[in-house]
Amino acid sequence: MDIDGIRKRIDLLDDVLLRIFNERARLALEIGHLKKGLNLPVFDPSREKRIFARMKDENPGPLDSDAIVRLFERVVDESRRLERIMSHADEEEN
Ligand SMILES: O=C(O)C(=O)C[C@]1(C(=O)O)C=C[C@@H](O)C=C1
């Protein structure tokens, strides 16, 4: 396949990633609301460790374990950020 053909396939995958990143973020926000109601902290390091360990175990490559962990750290970091923004916005409303 030529470069344009491969780029079209990458664009399609990027569309899927975009949808999935946002769907994941929405679920993290739901957890954020529940945690707020239960007075639990946003940051759950043991849960994050389990996510990274599971993704390393399931990783088929060619990305190596370090790359997978870096990517998921980024994703989870953004969920945490969103949960905190939502939590502060709730506080300002009340
Ligand atoms: O599972 C949670 O407790 C979440 O808040 C979601 C999430 C995630 O993005 O997966 C985000 C922050 C936590 O530190 C752990 C995991």
The ligand as a Gaussian input file, in Angstrom:
#p B3LYP/6-31G(d) Opt

LIG

0 1
 O      -10.688000       3.942000      38.720000
 C      -10.687000       5.061000      39.268000
 O      -10.716000       5.175000      40.493000
 C      -10.616000       6.288000      38.462000
 O      -10.778000       7.376000      38.981000
 C      -10.276000       6.169000      37.018000
 C       -8.756000       6.255000      36.809000
 C       -8.554000       5.884000      35.314000
 O       -8.431000       6.796000      34.486000
 O       -8.582000       4.687000      35.011000
 C       -8.305000       7.642000      37.106000
 C       -7.692000       7.986000      38.292000
 C       -7.353000       7.002000      39.329000
 O       -6.138000       7.270000      39.942000
 C       -7.445000       5.617000      38.836000
 C       -8.043000       5.272000      37.665000

